[in-house]
Amino acid sequence: MVSDLINALYPNAIDAGISITVFWNSSLAEIVDMLDSYKRVQAVRTKEKLLEMYQLAEWFSEHMAAKLDKNIPVPYPWDKFPDIFSEEQQIFEESKQKQEFEEFKERRRQYYEYKNHQRASTEQ
């Protein structure tokens, strides 16, 4: 019977976010179409979520591999999404260059200090 079909569809429609007013003002075909659409959207969202989880697991494993093996480079967000993180990549690289230059200056300072100390010791 039609009333049995309506009673069966009603809870699913409510769960799908179809308002009570829309449900009662729609034909059975429209309700079925809305429910089918909801199922398709949910399937796409589920696939997207699973893909995100897979990518996260992959990225995590790459990070772990880089921590365990110094020959493996550490992945950064711009490696996976260059268009989205181009500005962050530029900031990171500039900061890294500044840090490397400061480390170089410190090593040179220590070297000159060592040489000056060595020279002072031999002059005595």
Backbone as CSV, one residue per row, in Angstrom:
resi,resn,N_x,N_y,N_z,CA_x,CA_y,CA_z,C_x,C_y,C_z
1,MET,0.825,-1.175,0.000,0.000,0.000,0.000,0.875,1.246,0.000
2,VAL,0.300,2.326,-0.448,0.995,3.596,-0.530,1.313,4.124,0.863
3,SER,0.405,3.950,1.793,0.651,4.451,3.154,1.816,3.707,3.803
4,ASP,1.968,2.419,3.511,3.120,1.664,4.039,4.429,2.189,3.450
5,LEU,4.395,2.519,2.158,5.587,3.067,1.503,5.942,4.441,2.096
6,ILE,4.919,5.268,2.304,5.150,6.588,2.910,5.717,6.434,4.318
7,ASN,5.158,5.517,5.096,5.651,5.278,6.458,7.090,4.760,6.451
8,ALA,7.447,3.993,5.420,8.812,3.476,5.318,9.794,4.579,4.895
9,LEU,9.329,5.490,4.021,10.199,6.549,3.519,10.389,7.693,4.517
10,TYR,9.398,7.922,5.352,9.419,9.089,6.241,10.651,9.145,7.143
11,PRO,10.994,8.087,7.888,12.192,8.178,8.745,13.480,8.423,7.945
12,ASN,13.561,7.783,6.763,14.750,7.989,5.927,14.825,9.429,5.426
13,ALA,13.679,9.985,5.103,13.639,11.371,4.632,14.068,12.324,5.740
14,ILE,13.590,12.103,6.932,13.976,12.950,8.063,15.477,12.835,8.313
15,ASP,15.995,11.597,8.286,17.443,11.385,8.481,18.270,12.045,7.380
16,ALA,17.676,12.146,6.186,18.383,12.758,5.054,18.300,14.279,5.086
17,GLY,17.581,14.819,6.051,17.491,16.268,6.168,16.344,16.882,5.388
18,ILE,15.446,16.066,4.903,14.273,16.584,4.195,13.289,17.065,5.255
19,SER,12.878,18.310,5.112,11.972,18.856,6.125,10.602,18.189,6.037
20,ILE,9.887,18.244,7.132,8.553,17.630,7.198,7.641,18.269,6.162
21,THR,7.726,19.576,6.035,6.874,20.284,5.073,7.181,19.836,3.648
22,VAL,8.461,19.782,3.319,8.849,19.351,1.974,8.403,17.910,1.738
23,PHE,8.575,17.052,2.748,8.170,15.651,2.598,6.691,15.541,2.259
24,TRP,5.858,16.207,3.026,4.414,16.052,2.826,3.908,16.799,1.604
25,ASN,4.672,17.757,1.091,4.268,18.490,-0.116,4.902,17.929,-1.381
26,SER,5.605,16.819,-1.277,6.282,16.221,-2.432,5.598,14.934,-2.835
27,SER,5.769,14.591,-4.113,5.246,13.311,-4.591,6.202,12.201,-4.164
28,LEU,5.762,10.962,-4.286,6.624,9.825,-3.933,7.872,9.799,-4.809
29,ALA,7.721,10.097,-6.088,8.861,10.112,-7.009,9.873,11.180,-6.581
30,GLU,9.394,12.353,-6.172,10.291,13.410,-5.725,11.019,13.011,-4.444
31,ILE,10.310,12.375,-3.541,10.931,11.924,-2.286,12.009,10.894,-2.573
32,VAL,11.687,9.945,-3.453,12.664,8.918,-3.821,13.881,9.566,-4.480
33,ASP,13.651,10.559,-5.350,14.767,11.269,-5.992,15.631,11.979,-4.953
34,MET,15.000,12.645,-3.990,15.759,13.341,-2.944,16.571,12.355,-2.105
35,LEU,15.969,11.209,-1.796,16.696,10.197,-1.017,17.857,9.618,-1.815
36,ASP,17.631,9.364,-3.104,18.716,8.861,-3.960,19.849,9.884,-4.053
37,SER,19.483,11.150,-4.186,20.484,12.209,-4.237,21.279,12.253,-2.939
38,TYR,20.592,12.139,-1.828,21.254,12.135,-0.520,22.242,10.978,-0.422
39,LYS,21.842,9.810,-0.896,22.733,8.639,-0.849,23.967,8.856,-1.719
40,ARG,23.784,9.464,-2.904,24.931,9.726,-3.777,25.889,10.729,-3.132
41,VAL,25.336,11.781,-2.557,26.169,12.788,-1.896,26.931,12.160,-0.727
42,GLN,26.254,11.324,0.042,26.907,10.653,1.175,28.028,9.738,0.685
43,ALA,27.802,9.051,-0.427,28.839,8.167,-0.974,30.071,8.974,-1.390
44,VAL,29.840,10.120,-2.018,30.962,10.980,-2.425,31.703,11.496,-1.188
45,ARG,30.961,11.940,-0.179,31.598,12.436,1.053,32.402,11.343,1.739
46,THR,31.871,10.137,1.752,32.583,9.016,2.364,33.883,8.744,1.617
47,LYS,33.833,8.750,0.287,35.039,8.527,-0.503,36.063,9.633,-0.252
48,GLU,35.590,10.873,-0.188,36.508,11.983,0.073,37.166,11.841,1.442
49,LYS,36.372,11.469,2.426,36.910,11.309,3.781,37.934,10.171,3.825
50,LEU,37.626,9.067,3.168,38.569,7.948,3.133,39.843,8.323,2.394
51,LEU,39.704,9.090,1.322,40.879,9.534,0.583,41.735,10.457,1.445
52,GLU,41.110,11.345,2.194,41.853,12.217,3.102,42.591,11.402,4.159
53,MET,41.919,10.388,4.702,42.548,9.539,5.713,43.732,8.781,5.107
54,TYR,43.577,8.298,3.880,44.651,7.587,3.201,45.839,8.524,2.974
55,GLN,45.555,9.743,2.507,46.631,10.697,2.261,47.337,11.065,3.559
56,LEU,46.581,11.203,4.615,47.185,11.514,5.911,48.086,10.370,6.370
57,ALA,47.624,9.145,6.210,48.440,7.987,6.592,49.712,7.925,5.737
58,GLU,49.569,8.211,4.460,50.722,8.198,3.565,51.728,9.276,3.976
59,TRP,51.227,10.449,4.272,52.085,11.547,4.684,52.765,11.241,6.012
60,PHE,52.023,10.658,6.929,52.591,10.276,8.225,53.719,9.260,8.024
61,SER,53.493,8.272,7.157,54.532,7.262,6.927,55.771,7.889,6.288
62,GLU,55.577,8.891,5.415,56.726,9.575,4.820,57.511,10.341,5.890
63,HIS,56.796,10.964,6.815,57.468,11.670,7.909,58.245,10.687,8.786
64,MET,57.641,9.566,9.097,58.321,8.575,9.925,59.547,8.023,9.211
65,ALA,59.416,7.778,7.920,60.553,7.276,7.157,61.691,8.292,7.162
66,ALA,61.346,9.578,7.046,62.371,10.628,7.065,63.039,10.722,8.431
67,LYS,62.304,10.457,9.487,62.897,10.485,10.833,63.816,9.293,11.063
68,LEU,63.468,8.156,10.466,64.250,6.940,10.666,65.454,6.855,9.734
69,ASP,65.351,7.463,8.565,66.431,7.407,7.579,66.749,8.830,7.134
70,LYS,67.933,9.303,7.478,68.307,10.692,7.180,68.462,10.945,5.686
71,ASN,68.519,9.900,4.861,68.632,10.066,3.414,67.290,10.370,2.754
72,ILE,66.213,10.174,3.493,64.874,10.440,2.964,64.469,11.849,3.378
73,PRO,64.110,12.688,2.409,63.751,14.073,2.764,62.408,14.144,3.496
74,VAL,62.311,15.114,4.395,61.064,15.339,5.126,60.061,15.981,4.171
75,PRO,58.856,15.434,4.065,57.863,16.045,3.176,57.236,17.285,3.821
76,TYR,56.928,18.241,2.995,56.275,19.470,3.454,54.954,19.626,2.700
77,PRO,54.048,20.440,3.216,52.746,20.602,2.547,52.868,21.047,1.097
78,TRP,53.854,21.887,0.781,53.996,22.372,-0.591,54.482,21.290,-1.541
79,ASP,55.004,20.188,-1.013,55.363,19.067,-1.880,54.112,18.413,-2.458
80,LYS,53.053,18.368,-1.670,51.794,17.749,-2.098,50.845,18.754,-2.736
81,PHE,50.881,20.003,-2.251,49.945,21.027,-2.711,50.709,22.307,-3.045
82,PRO,51.484,22.301,-4.132,52.352,23.449,-4.421,51.594,24.756,-4.665
83,ASP,50.440,24.694,-5.278,49.694,25.918,-5.571,49.120,26.553,-4.310
84,ILE,48.717,25.737,-3.372,48.067,26.236,-2.160,49.079,26.803,-1.173
85,PHE,50.254,26.164,-1.081,51.226,26.539,-0.058,52.474,27.226,-0.630
86,SER,52.354,27.883,-1.767,53.534,28.510,-2.384,54.092,29.635,-1.514
87,GLU,53.220,30.426,-0.907,53.672,31.517,-0.048,54.390,30.986,1.188
88,GLU,53.841,29.930,1.803,54.465,29.327,2.979,55.818,28.721,2.625
89,GLN,55.909,28.142,1.432,57.177,27.559,0.989,58.239,28.648,0.857
90,GLN,57.865,29.780,0.293,58.807,30.874,0.126,59.276,31.393,1.489
91,ILE,58.352,31.569,2.415,58.706,32.035,3.763,59.637,31.031,4.444
92,PHE,59.299,29.732,4.319,60.126,28.687,4.924,61.539,28.701,4.347
93,GLU,61.651,28.788,3.025,62.965,28.754,2.389,63.803,29.975,2.756
94,GLU,63.163,31.149,2.841,63.895,32.353,3.255,64.376,32.215,4.692
95,SER,63.524,31.697,5.542,63.899,31.496,6.939,65.033,30.479,7.049
96,LYS,64.944,29.431,6.273,65.979,28.392,6.287,67.317,28.957,5.818
97,GLN,67.283,29.782,4.778,68.524,30.396,4.293,69.135,31.307,5.347
98,LYS,68.299,32.092,6.022,68.802,32.967,7.080,69.429,32.149,8.199
99,GLN,68.768,31.054,8.580,69.280,30.200,9.649,70.608,29.563,9.232
100,GLU,70.683,29.063,8.006,71.918,28.454,7.526,73.046,29.479,7.483
101,PHE,72.722,30.718,7.075,73.748,31.759,7.034,74.237,32.095,8.441
102,GLU,73.324,32.174,9.402,73.710,32.442,10.792,74.587,31.310,11.329
103,GLU,74.233,30.072,11.001,75.056,28.932,11.432,76.441,28.989,10.791
104,PHE,76.467,29.365,9.515,77.754,29.505,8.821,78.605,30.579,9.486
105,LYS,78.009,31.735,9.787,78.745,32.816,10.459,79.279,32.357,11.815
106,GLU,78.459,31.606,12.547,78.905,31.125,13.865,80.072,30.147,13.724
107,ARG,80.004,29.256,12.745,81.108,28.315,12.529,82.383,29.067,12.128
108,ARG,82.238,30.074,11.278,83.403,30.862,10.866,83.976,31.613,12.062
109,ARG,83.126,32.169,12.904,83.577,32.885,14.094,84.365,31.944,15.006
110,GLN,83.818,30.727,15.188,84.505,29.747,16.029,85.848,29.342,15.412
111,TYR,85.854,29.202,14.102,87.109,28.843,13.417,88.154,29.936,13.607
112,TYR,87.776,31.200,13.389,88.726,32.310,13.554,89.167,32.446,15.005
113,GLU,88.264,32.213,15.909,88.622,32.253,17.329,89.647,31.164,17.643
114,TYR,89.422,29.969,17.095,90.358,28.858,17.292,91.724,29.207,16.701
115,LYS,91.726,29.744,15.477,92.993,30.090,14.814,93.716,31.203,15.571
116,ASN,92.965,32.195,16.040,93.584,33.277,16.816,94.184,32.739,18.112
117,HIS,93.468,31.834,18.757,93.966,31.223,19.986,95.209,30.390,19.691
118,GLN,95.184,29.668,18.591,96.304,28.838,18.194,97.526,29.711,17.876
119,ARG,97.304,30.798,17.161,98.378,31.731,16.813,98.942,32.387,18.071
120,ALA,98.089,32.754,18.986,98.550,33.376,20.240,99.380,32.387,21.050
121,SER,99.039,31.122,21.001,99.790,30.103,21.745,101.162,29.890,21.155
122,THR,101.302,29.948,19.849,102.591,29.710,19.218,103.499,30.925,19.308
123,GLU,102.940,32.126,19.467,103.740,33.352,19.576,104.376,33.503,20.946
124,GLN,103.888,32.858,21.936,104.413,33.013,23.306,105.709,32.336,23.487
